[in-house]
């Protein structure tokens, strides 16, 4: 039976196995230590692996394993082990602190008797209304035979894939390389989409084209900023330890010594201030007031979709006041005059459009651009994330922010930067797509194309498009319809050999509108209802995995336990698919095609790492860049939880030397080497969204909750987080709730032309009347059912944050009402 | 048994105790059924300790005490006609929690975690990985007696220091 210790934990014995683990969740990438020892043995309070006297009460901030940081697992050797995963006090990122998410990593480990018991353990193939457990060999043979028919008779682009491109759990340099090499080099398809969006694109094309990579600063530099300028982000809930361990110090004025050390001689040293641009009042803002005092916090509560006007007003006003960095703009940028002209907005117009009072815009300009008492330029760290990335128009939203950053020289200087805050850690390392991808404005919106009948086979790899893509409900229905066609073909051929079965599947796809769906994941999801082949993957702590954080800090997160059943790392699954195709082509004597599938003879994830990140250098697209070749598992293991900030400069005495801050030389990533201003006028409301706004009463926006990670795969299972959020909440202003007769805890229905979703009412003044905020990423109540099919024509990035819906009360579900708290989170 | 069912039972149990203001000894079956975590739990043997008067608690709303030893600060509160008691060391990093009697929430001044005293210490928002450890109390006449803890107190590998 499951047995969870509640008021006493076993003690790791001195000398037990100790591994470095990087948190698998948010981009901050906190360091953790994992201790593992055979069950039935234990240390003593005074002699143990933690090196502290556990017979005593530990002090505030002291070392402590909470019950969620403990688990008992069974490895493939059949033996039981105790595991503790606790935050690393030596890691410079989190300094011994955990977030609610990272602190639960141990409890997410697979055990046959806990809430993780439904992890995918074996490959499975559809037949007779079930996904039937199968061998890797048989599953791969069938899959490869279907793919081969497509490659032989059609075009590689008929094989689509939608996959993670990130680091952390369900990603990492090993796995992005494995999948990338399979699809781009071997299969050679260009029908690709990324885990959380319907095409294969960057979320930050604008800043890259302006010459500035999106992760150009460091967490230490954010501690040194005079002003933190945060746009469309809620970092207390989504980049927790950047906020609590780095920004808090700055906002409390607790690091003047560091500032004195790093600033110019005679430069004013002052307590940090913070500006938030957000239509919503969040915990990040209310907590900042506690940290910095309300005189040091500005909340620009703009109308949704008006960020560009606000940024353009700042650009205009800063120029009028002459607060731009004239030398920098003149010598190291291009396009300033044209951009000023195209973006010109007066304070009066801006106030009218954004709803932000003029005085607040002026104060913002002063905080980010007006010279300090000593005459030095202020040091401004600019951060943005999904509020603008997934806003009204991705390209202009980002460009308008970077314009202001360049104008004020908020990049490449100590204490500055213009960075996305990020979701996952990063981990991109893939070969280029065959013949290169089409330009960003010509990319295929793959998810929508599949819904409309394109493609013959579709891999859904470590993501859940029915929760995290556009028009979720329509997408799910379309995949169900197309899947069913293939299922019927399989059922008509039960008992046939793989070649016959593959032929039946192929024909169902080619002639009858079917879609052969391969699902690779760690848990069953809605995808299990549509998949014909399901493959079980390993995740963090079940494999060695490298990723980089929001300050480009790369770590090796070590393997601690075995993956469930016969699950494998994604890179080795990719290799299995490639090797199965290679075997079929070799058997047929087609050496040219067999050759395309060579180079996957990997025995471990380290082989994939050495082939990809450490092997390719400039020959691929990698966040490691050309000097990634200097990295090795050995060196990274030595670097521990502090790792190395990419790009690597050199290896010195067995130590990797990295880069804290980019663009200190003022050479940017454009042909001329100059940073490029981009005209970015205010975009109109997209017509798809406007139609919903015209028809339905409420503007609906969405975002993350601190206690829920991504598509809620672990956190919908962990008892504490599942109990907190059994379904997605929708924040409703009390005035709107009153009007609709809705109380806390009522189930409500939101609906529009695209679909409907249910949520639990959570009354809050975090939203303005007329706007609803719904939590994103709940498979059992996906707000994306309401999201339109609009994408930015320039980048193909959706406007997930904006749609409209009607709302009606369903009734109170007593169980949910009694168990959940509805008290204020702000 | 689902978490929801457990919670409902616990709530009912404490209501009955407070409502009748009568003696209610914890039967072993009830004790086991109140596990905060799924699938059972390990419970140490705790000493019983008188922590104060029900009347005084009703009047002031809060009652400071320590349990199971002097280094483990706790607070009994009177919420919705019930006596509830919790460890006041935040289950995130051990900062002493501040109780707000107006809305019955515990707030961490260090990292802003918030817990609801009316909902068994459920985390409203924050960075802790545990709800607040709940101190079991029973009411005998006017006397409130602590007799166990559900949940691990911050900074300990065992609620009973060795």
Contacts between the chains, C-beta under 8 A, distances in Angstrom:
chain1	res1	chain2	res2	distance
A	1	B	39	6.3
A	1	B	40	6.6
A	2	B	38	6.4
A	2	B	39	3.1
A	2	B	40	6.7
A	3	B	39	6.4
A	3	B	40	5.2
A	3	B	41	7.9
A	3	B	42	7.5
A	4	B	35	7.9
A	4	B	37	4.0
A	4	B	38	6.4
A	4	B	39	5.7
A	4	B	40	6.5
A	4	B	41	5.9
A	5	B	41	7.0
A	5	B	42	4.6
A	6	B	35	6.7
A	6	B	36	6.4
A	6	B	37	5.4
A	6	B	41	3.8
A	6	B	42	5.9
A	6	B	43	7.0
A	6	B	150	6.5
A	6	B	151	6.2
A	6	B	152	6.7
A	7	B	41	7.5
A	7	B	42	6.5
A	7	B	43	6.2
A	7	B	44	5.6
A	7	B	133	7.8
A	7	B	149	5.7
A	7	B	150	7.3
A	7	B	151	6.8
A	7	B	152	5.5
A	7	B	153	8.0
A	7	B	158	7.1
A	7	B	159	4.4
A	8	B	42	5.7
A	8	B	44	6.0
A	8	B	152	7.3
A	8	B	157	6.9
A	8	B	158	4.1
A	8	B	159	6.6
A	8	B	160	7.7
A	9	B	152	6.8
A	9	B	157	5.0
A	9	B	158	7.3
A	11	B	157	5.7
A	45	B	157	7.1
A	45	B	162	5.1
A	54	B	156	7.7
A	54	B	157	4.8
A	54	B	162	8.0
A	55	B	161	5.8
A	55	B	162	4.9
A	56	B	161	6.7
A	57	B	71	4.2
A	57	B	72	7.2
A	57	B	155	5.1
A	57	B	156	6.4
A	57	B	161	6.5
A	58	B	94	7.0
A	58	B	154	7.7
A	58	B	155	3.5
A	58	B	156	7.2
A	59	B	94	7.0
A	59	B	155	6.9
A	60	B	89	7.9
A	60	B	93	6.4
A	60	B	94	4.3
A	60	B	95	5.5
A	60	B	96	7.5
A	60	B	110	7.8
A	60	B	155	8.0
A	61	B	93	5.1
A	61	B	94	6.6
A	62	B	94	6.4
A	62	B	155	5.5
A	64	B	94	6.9
A	64	B	154	5.9
A	64	B	155	5.3
A	64	B	156	7.6
A	65	B	157	7.0
A	66	B	91	6.1
A	66	B	128	7.7
A	66	B	129	4.8
A	66	B	130	5.1
A	66	B	152	6.5
A	66	B	154	7.8
A	67	B	37	7.0
A	67	B	129	7.9
A	67	B	130	6.3
A	67	B	151	7.6
A	67	B	152	5.3
A	68	B	129	4.0
A	68	B	130	6.4
A	69	B	129	6.9
A	97	B	93	6.5
A	97	B	111	7.9
A	97	B	127	7.8
A	98	B	92	7.5
A	98	B	127	6.9
A	98	B	129	7.0
A	99	B	127	5.2
A	100	B	123	7.4
A	100	B	126	6.5
A	100	B	127	4.9
A	100	B	128	6.4
A	100	B	129	6.0
A	103	B	92	7.8
A	103	B	127	7.4
A	103	B	128	7.7
A	103	B	129	3.8
A	104	B	129	5.3
A	113	B	39	6.9
A	114	B	38	7.5
A	114	B	39	7.3
A	115	B	38	6.8
A	236	B	112	7.1
A	237	B	125	7.6
A	240	B	127	6.0
A	244	B	111	5.5
A	244	B	127	7.2
A	283	B	112	6.8
A	283	B	125	5.8
A	287	B	112	4.7
A	290	B	109	7.9
A	290	B	112	7.0
A	706	B	125	5.8
A	706	B	126	7.2
A	706	B	127	7.6
A	707	B	123	7.4
A	707	B	125	7.6
A	719	B	3	5.3
A	719	B	37	6.6
A	719	B	38	5.2
A	720	B	123	7.3
A	720	B	129	7.2
A	720	B	130	7.0
A	720	B	131	6.5
A	722	B	3	7.5
A	723	B	3	5.1
A	723	B	4	7.6
A	723	B	7	7.8
A	723	B	122	7.1
A	724	B	122	6.6
A	724	B	123	6.6
A	815	B	4	5.1
A	815	B	8	7.9
A	818	B	4	7.5
A	818	B	7	6.9
A	818	B	8	6.1
A	818	B	11	7.1
A	819	B	3	7.2
A	819	B	4	5.0
A	819	B	7	5.2
A	819	B	8	7.8
A	819	B	119	7.5
A	820	B	119	7.5
A	820	B	122	7.7
A	821	B	116	4.0
A	821	B	118	7.5
A	821	B	119	4.4
A	821	B	122	4.9
A	821	B	124	5.3
A	823	B	103	6.3
A	823	B	105	5.9
A	823	B	114	7.1
A	823	B	116	5.4
A	823	B	124	4.9
A	824	B	103	7.8
A	824	B	124	7.5
A	825	B	114	7.3
A	825	B	124	5.9
A	825	B	125	4.2
